[in-house]
Structure formats: structure tokens, C-alpha cells
Amino acid sequence: MPAIPKAQAPALVQFYNWVFHPLAFMETHYRQMGDRFLARGTLMDWIFLSHPDDLKYVLTHDGQELSAPGEYNKILTNLLGHNSLMLLSGAQHRQRRQLVMPPFHGERLKVYGELIRTITREAIAGLAPGQAFKAREMTQRISMQIILQAVFGLRQGERCQRLGKLLAQRLDLSSGPLGSALIFLPLLRRDWGAWSPGHQLKALAQQIDDLIFSEIQACRANPDPDRSDILSLLLAARDAEGHGLSDQELRDELMTLLVAGHETTATAIAWSLYWVHHMPEVGARLRQELETAGSLDPVALTRLPYLSAVCNETLRIYPVGMLTFPRRVEQPITLQGYDYNPGDVLVGAIYLLHRRPDLYPEPDQFRPQRFLDRQYGPFEFMPFGAGARRCVGAALAMYEMTIVLATLLQEYDLSLASDRPVQPQRRGITLSMKGGVDMVYRGKHPLPELVAEV
């Protein structure tokens, strides 16, 4: 059997490149070694996989051969807490997932449609024609308000504004080069005094927790069966034995939803705004589809083919989640002629999968048409992962992304402030953008023109 290729740079160098230059790190090793390679570092000893057949097997065989230990996300404990779904394993993970999933699917999603539209309009209402803004900051405000209102049931008010402000500050500390170092190097998170980032993190965490626990207790004390927010639904949820979630478990799940659901969706929507304005033919065709469709309810918007294709291509070219949840080999397995032994840690490289020329010709090009020409399988296109660890909020994220983008294009005229290409950049554990996309608000949008196929 051939040996799995190994990255040859010193472990510290590999770790540095993974933290600060993740895309170049993956691309370089893919070019040199192909569909699988072993990387080593201070907090990593992983085998990166990017062939869809490998990914299909690994992500569908949690059990005896492979496991998905929550401990591999322990770097997020400081932010999410020990009881987060992302840090649970085995039966405990399955039970919690069953409790958390229902609010994110089916009829429940319809409740949030008009809320998403309203929040989008409110976010842009304060802009004057000709005013410049950063798309990532605006979509972060939109996504934050959606999460606060849909998850917590908070309407505009002092508590809502305070929680949103504190969360934004907390997440900003995890962005950029320093933020990435804070996540991956625990020593930097220690409280070394008032001047240290660790002290700021601790102070912000306490203030956020105070607000979240207050909201949980208020909701427990005054249950309202007519409330449709996710906190109320989680409070009422019971497992097979009739047990609900404790206050601490609720806090950790709410933080997971706030962080994972807010950060990732904000980035994805900002990228979509960039692409439809960076490529005028894409934007024009999308506006034509929206104009032809007319006034649609939010659920109907999600069925528009080109709008869906634009959202999918946005998530393909720079997936916010670069890797799948790690799997640990428990029993020897062989995949495509390569042996994997107990203790090996396997991660799916979503970014590399989405850049495979055999699946996506000219993968560096933004081409929504590819999603109309071909239907991709769940292990060929997986912006939200796959298998038992697939993101529980995937349906809500796509729903939100579709409605926000459609609302902005239907009702407003926006433009890029510069022709300079926007570059991807790590933001904590996710892939975001450098600079946040400088845009200009022009007012109501002009009538679009029908263009040729993109």
C-alpha cells in the first residue's frame, strides 16, 4: 500500500501557515501531494481529504470504524462552553441534535421570512444616496438582528442593543491575525491584566453571559406558547425521557447559534453582494429573474433557480467553513488504496473539494451557471458539511442568505466603491474577506437588463 504523503516543513511552520495562510497552505499541499496529505502542527496532526469518494465514506461511517469526538473543537470551549452541540460526542451529541434541530426546518422557517425582510430594510434605511459603507459590517448587523430576534425573541430595545454590541465586540476580538492567534494559542487567552486581550475576553464573556442567563430565566418564568423564537422552542423541548435543557446547556447552545449562525451567514451574504456587483452580467441576470418573478413570499424566493445558483456559487468559491468536523479512525480502514489506522484524524477539506477541476471546470471563476447545468451530490458540494455533523442551521442560513440578497437587489441600487478584487482572509476559525467590501448606496435600483447566460 502507498504511504499517505506528508507535509515536509517543520511542524511549527506548518502550524503558522495553517493559521495565517490557510488557503495557500491547502492549495500548495494539494498541488504537491494530491487528494490526501498529512499535516502536523502545534494543535494539529490531521490527514486532509478532498476526494468526494473518501469524504462520502468518512462522513457516513460514524460508529465502530470512525468517531467524531467533540474534543477536537475544544479550542472553541472558551467561546461556546462545554455543553455546546459542537463539543459533544456519541449518544450525547445525537440526543442534543434531535432536541435542537426542529426549530430550523419546515414550517418553522416560514415564520422568520418577513422578519428577515424587515430587518434588511431597517439596516439600509439609514443610508443616504451616495453614502459609502462596508458590506460585511452591514450584513453583520442584519445577521445579528435576525439572530437576536429569531433566536432570543428580542425586539428592538436596550437589552437587544446591548447584547448585539457586546457580541460584535467579542467576535471582533477573534478576527484578523491577532484573533486567529487568540483562538489557536490558549496562552494568549490568559488574563495577564487589564491591558491583555485575555482580560478583555473574560470581561466581555461575563457581560454577555449575564444578559443571556437573564433572558433564559425571564423566558422560563413567563412561558408563552405563542412565541416562535428558538429560545422558547428549546425551553419547551424534551428528550425521550422527558428531560429538557439546563440553563447552562441552553446558554451554550444559544452561544453556538449566535456565533455560528451570525458570523458565517454575514460573511456569505457580503460575498454574494460582492460577486453580483463585481460581475455586472451576473447581477443583471439575477435582477431580471427577480423582476420577472415579481412580488414573492420569502419561501417562493428560495425556489428561484438563478438566485439559488448565485448563493451556491458564493458558498462554493470561498466556503466560510473550510473543513469538515474531524473524524478519528477507530478500526483500520482502506480508502482508494490507502490505509488509515486507529488514532488517525481525518478532516474533509471543503475548500479543496470545491476547487476540484473535475467537478468545477475553471474553479477560480465565479460561474453560477454551473449549478444550473449540473446537480451536485452531497459529497461534491458541502458548504455546511455532511453526515451526522452537518450544520443544524444550514436551512436557516440559506433561507436568510436568499431573502437578504433578493431584498437588497429588488429594492436598492448598490455599487462597488472600487474595481479592486476582494481577497479572502481567515476570521477566527472561518474564512471571511479582507477589507469587508467597500460599497456605495445609490438609492432605488434602476430597471435591470436581460443578459446572456453567465
N, C-alpha and C positions, 0 to 999 in steps of 0.2 A: 504493500500500500504506500502511496506517496505521502510524504510528510506535509503537514499544513505549513505553508510559508510563514516565516516570522519576520516582523519588522526588525531591522538591524541596528537602528540608532539606540544609544543608551536610554534606559527606562525614563530617566528624568527629562531627557529631550523629547521623547515620545509624549510624555505627560504634558509638558509645556505646549507642544504643538497641538495636542488634542484640546486643551483648554482654550488656547488663544487663536488657533487657526484650524478649527475642526474640519472645514470643507477641504482645504488643501491637504490636510492630514489624510483624510479618507481617499481623495482623488489620487494622491501620489501612490499610496499603497495599492489601490485598485489597479492602476496602470502597471505597477511593477509585479503584482502578485495575483491579480485576478479576483475571482468570486469569493475568496476566503483568505483571511490572513490573521495572524496572532499579533496583538499589540500589547505591550507591557508598559506600566507606569506606576506612579506612586499609589493611586487608588484604582488602578485598572489592570486587569490581566484577562483580556477578552479576545474571543475569536469573532471577528466581524464577518457576517454572511450577507451576500447580496443577490444570490441566485433564487428566483421565485420557488423552485422545487425544494431547495434547502429550507427556505422560510416557511413554506407550507407544512413541511414535516415538523419543524421545530415548534411552530406556533399552534399546532393542533395535537400535540402529544404530551401535554401536561399530565403527569400521573406517575407511572412507575419509571419510565425511561428518562423523563425530563421534569424538572420542577421550576417554579417561578417564585423564588424566595423574595419576600418583601424587603429583606435586609439589604438587597442591592440598591435600594433607594434611600438608604439611611442618611445620605448627605442632605436629604430633604426634611429630616426629623425636626431640625431647628425651626423650620418654617411651617410645616404642616402638622407636626405632632405624631406621637407613636401610634395613634389609632386611625390614621388616615388609611383609606382603602388602598392607596399606593404602597403602603408599607406592610400590609397584611399578606399572609400566605395560606395555601391549602384550603381546608374546610372553612376556616375563619374568613378568608377572602371571598369564597363562594357565597357564604351566608350574607356577608355585608353587601356584596354586589347585588344580590337579589332584593335587599332592602332599598338600596339607593337607586336602582335602575328605573322603576316605574315613572317617576316624575319627568323623565327625559324622553318619553316616547309617546306615540299615538295621539290621542285626544288631548293629552296634557299640553303638547306643544302648541296647539291651536290657541290656547289661552294667551300665549305670550306674543302672538303675531302683531296685533295692533299696538301693544306696549312697545315693541321694538321700533315700529314706525314712529311712534310719538317721540320716543327718546332721541331717535336720529334727527328728527326735525328740530327738537329743542336744542340739540348740540350745535346745530349750524345757524340757528336763528339769530345768535348774537353777532354774526359776521356781517360786515358792510361790504358792498361791492368794491372790488379791488384790494381787499384785505388779504394779506398773506397768512398762512397757518401751516403747521406741520400735521400731515395726515395721521401719523402714528399717535400724536397727542390727542387729536380729535377722536380717533377710533378707540383710544384707550378710555376717554371719557364716556363715549357711547357704551362700550362694553361694560365698564364699571357700573354705570347706572342700570343697565339691563340685569347684571348680576345682583346688585343690591335690591332691586325691585322684584325680580323674578325669584331669586333665591330667598331673600330675607323678608320680602313683602314690605320693604321700607319705601315710603313715598318721600318726596322732597321735604326736607326738614333738617333740623340741627344734627340729629343722630346720623342721618343718611349722609349729610355732607362731611361730618367729622370722620365717619368710618371710611368713606371714599378717599378722603385726603390722606388719612393715616396709611391705608393700604397702598396708595400710589407711592407714598414716601418709602414704605417698606420694600416694595417691589423695585423701585428705582435704585435702592442700595444693592440689589442683586443684578443690576445691569452693567454693561460695559466691562472693560478689563478687570477693574477692581472688584466688581460684583461677582464675576466669574471666579476670581481667586477666593473670595469670601465663601463661596459655595463649596469649592473643591478642596480648600485648605482650612480645616477646622481651627487651627491655631489662630488664624486671623479673626475668627468669630468670638474669641475670648474677650471678656470685659477687662481692658487694660486701663480704664479710666475714662473720664468724660470726653477726652479727645479721640478715643478709638472708635472705629466702626462697630466693634462688638458691643460697646456701650450703647450706641445709637440703636442697634438692632434689638437689644434687650429692652430698652425703654419703649420703643415702638411696639414691640410684641406685647408688652404688658398693657399698653393703652388699647390696642386692638382687641386683646382678649377680654378686657373689662367690658367693652362695648358688645362683643359677641355673646358673652355669658349673660349680660343684662337682657339682650334681646331673646335669648333662649328661655330665660326664666320668665320673662313677661309673656312669651307665647305659651309656655306651659300653664301659667296661672290663668290665662284667658283664652282657652281653646275656642277656635271659631271654625265650624265645619264648612263655612262658605269660602274660607281663604284658600287661594290656589297657589300660594308661594311654596317653594320647595322646602323651606324650614318647617312649615305647618304639616306638609305631607310626610316629611321624615319623622317629625314628632309623633305622628299617628301610626307610622309603620311598625309592624310586629313580625317577628320571625315565626317559624313553625311552632315554637314552644310558647309563643305569646309574649316574648321579650322585646322591648324597644331599645333605643339607643340612650346611653347615659349622656349627661351634659357634656362631659369631656369628649366622648365619641362624636357627639353632634358638632362640637366646636371644631374637631379635627377634620370632619367631613366637610363642614362649611368652608374652612380654610382651603381645603383641597379644591373645592368648586370655585371659590373666589380666585385662587391663584391660577389653576389650570384652565378654568373656563374664561377668565378675563384676559390674561396675558396672551394666550395663544390666539384667541379669536380676534383681538385687537390687531395683532401683527398681520394675520391673514387678510383682514379687511383692508388694512393700509397697503399691503402688497397689491391687492386687486385694484385699488384706486390708482396705484402707480402704473400698472400694466395697461389698463384701459385708456389711460391718458398718454402714456409713453408710446403706445401703438394706436394712432388715431383710427386705423381701419378696424381694429378690434372694438374700440369704443363706439364707433359709428354703427357697426353692425349690431352691437348689443342694444344701443338706444333704439334702433329700428325695430328690433324684436319687442322691446318694451312698449314702444309707441303702438305697434300693431296689436299687441295684446290688450292695450287699454287699461282700464282700472280693474285690477285683480285683487282678490283677497290674498293675504300672505301665503296661505297654503298653495294656491294656484301659481304663485310666483315660482315656487320651488320646482314646478313642472316645466318651466320654460327651458328648452334644450340648450340654447346658446348661453344663457345665463348660468346654467349648471356647468356647462363646459368651461366657461371662464373661471368659475370658482374652483373647479377641479384642476385646471391647468395651473392656477395660482398655487394650490396646495402641492402640486407635483414638483414644480421647478425649484421652489425653496420650501420644503416641508418644515413647518415650525418644530415638529418633533423629529429629530434627526435619526433616532434609534428606537427600536422596539424595547420592551421590557426584557431584561436579561433572563435567560434560561440556564439552569445548571444541569449538566449531564449527570444522571444518577445510575444509569446502566450503560454499558458500551453500545454505541450505535455506529453505523456506517452510512454516510450520505455521499452519493456520487463518487464512490471510491476512496473516500477519506474517513479515517477512523476518529471517533471522538470518545474520550474516556471519562469515567466518573471524576467529577470535580471541574471539568472544563466549563467555562462560562461562555455562552453563545449570545450574541446580540445581532439583531437584524439591522443592517444599515439602510434605513429607509431612503436617505438621500441618494445613496449609490443605486439602489433599486430603481428609483425614479429617473436616474440618468443613464439607464441601460439603452444603448442604441438599438438593440434587437427588439425592445419593447417600444421605445420612443425615438424614432428617427429624428436626427438633429435635436438632441435632448437639450442643448443650450438655448434653443429658440422657444419663445413663448407662442404656442400654437394651439388655441382652444379647439380647433377643428379636429385634432387627433381624438378627442373624446366623443366626437360625433361619428367619426369614421370607424371606431373600434370600441368594443365594450371590454374593459379590463377586468380581470379577475381580482378577487380579494387579496391575492398574494402577489399581484403585479402592481397594484395601486393601493397603498395603505397609509394615507396621511394620518390616520388615527390608530395605527397599529392593527393587530388582528388577533383572533383567538380569544382565549379567556381573559386576556388583559387589555382587550380593545377599549379605548376611551369610552367611559359611560356617557359622556356628554357630547359624543360625536354628532348625533342627530340635532341637538340644540345648537351646536356650533355652526353646522351647515345651514340650518334654518336662519340663524342670526346673520350669518355672512351674506346669504342670498337676499334677505329683506333689506339690510342696511345698504348694500351696494345698489340694489334696484331703486330704493327710495332716493338715494343721492343722485343717481343718473337721471331718473324720471323728473325730478323736481328742481334740480340745481345745475348751474353751469360752473364747473370747476376746471382748472388747468394746472399744469405743472409750472413751477416758477423757474425751472431750468431744464435744459435738454440733457444735462449730465446724468449718466446712468447711476441708479442707486445700487449700492453694494450690500450683500448680506453680511451680518455680523452676529456673533453669539451674544445672547442676552440671558445670562444665567445658564439654565440647562436647555434653553430653547434657541432656535435660530430666528433672528429678527433682521433688522436692517440698520444700516449706518446712516445717521442723519435724520431719519424719521419721515422723509419725503416732503420737500417744500412745495406747497401748492398755493394757489390763489383762488379766492371765491369771486366769481363774476356776476352772480345773480341767478335768475331763472335760466334754464338751459335753452338754447335755440333748437329748432326742429332738426332732427338728425337726417342723414342721407343714407340711402341704402348703398352698400358697397359689396364688392366681390368677396368671394369666400376667403377666409383667413386660415 
